[in-house]
Amino acid sequence: MKKLIFTFVMLLLAAAFVYNQRGPIAKTIMARGAEARMTSNAIDDLEDGLHVVVCGAGGPLPSSNRSGPCIGVIAGEKFFVVDAGTNGLRNLVTLGYPVGDIQAVLLTHFHSDHIDGLGEMATIRWVNGANTSPLPVIGPEGVQAVVEGFNTAYAQDEIYRNEHHTDLVAPLKGAGMNAAPFPSPPEGSLITVYEDGALKIQALAVEHDPVRPAVAYLFTYKDRSLMISGDTAQSANLEHFSQGVDLLLHEALSHDLVMIMHETAKKVGNEVLAKITFDILDYHASPVEAAETAREAGVGHLVYYHVVPPLIFPGMEAAWVEGVDDIFPNYTVSEDGTAISLPSGSTEIIITAEGM
């Protein structure tokens, strides 16, 4: 009994010591963690191939594990981002991706949830890499106005940062963004928007009326390929150009779950929400429709992103994917941090992370 009491007292004393020293202990842990973070690079350990990290798996509605739409693509040693939704850049930083090395951002269309993180992405990319040229922003015609607006909004911030940190950190010639517009691709056509060696990025039209232009992007690197849908209803054009791709990242909205929101909004007299939840049904694909596209195109794996509505309690994901398994069972419902690798010279599709 005395031994037990002695052990208990010693444990109490040790706990009290740790509590009293929590500040110094935290500083030590922080120093070690900071060193690990500053010397790590999530791309360094990737083998040659195409790699995807979902930096934003959600849509415009708040979700604890799905930020605004954002997809990171690593092709060989080049790093691209498709769309710049809220918190996407911060997720990339948290996951250890070298945001100062972002080659370009590609925009699928100009809905606010796809562009609202663009200013922060350009700023952090600039100062994290002491970049001496602005961030290229590739997009269909209209991207010039988007880029001009962000550049105007951030102009004073750029002056402050340069004056405070000097050209060592924030050279003014690297501030902001440069627009790289391309014409809207006709139905049945691909437009090459970036090409370098074994990498080709092509744009194609999708169905998001009344939003025009709206495009998807096809990435081809050596013998691997992936398609990123952007926002779209079920699209024959997307299906056609997705034939045989290794990976299809497709947006999806559950009509059943959104209709529950719609009926509830009508019941409580919220006319605005009732209108919105009805309107959005006709320009987004359902999970089943995205699965049909994947099946008909014969893709290797389907990754859902732009998940609407937010899946906020247990059982909602099962309701969201209802009917999908019978159509195309090779799928992943992504979260922020989901990562997939397509090594070159292989047919492997490797899910390297399910989330953050």
Buried (B, 14 or more C-beta within 10 A) or exposed (E): EEEEEEEEEEEEEEEEEEEEEEEEEEEEEEEEEEEEEEEEEBBEEBEBBBBBBBBBBBBBBEBEBBBBBBBBBBBBEBBBBBBBBBBBBBBBBBBBBBBBBBBBBBBBBBBEBBBBBBBBBBBBBBBBBBBEEBBBBBBBEBBBEBBEEBBEEBEEBBEEBBEEEEEEBBBBEBBBBBBBBBEBBEEEEBBEBBEEEBBBBBBBBBBBEEBEBBBBBBBBBBBBBBBBBBBBBBBEBBBBBBEEBBBBBBBBBBBEBBEBBBEEBBEEEBEEBBEBBBEBBEBBBBBBBBBBBBBBBEBBBBBBBBBBBBBEEEEBBEEBBBEBEEBBEBBBBBBBBBBBBBBBEBEEBBBBBEEB
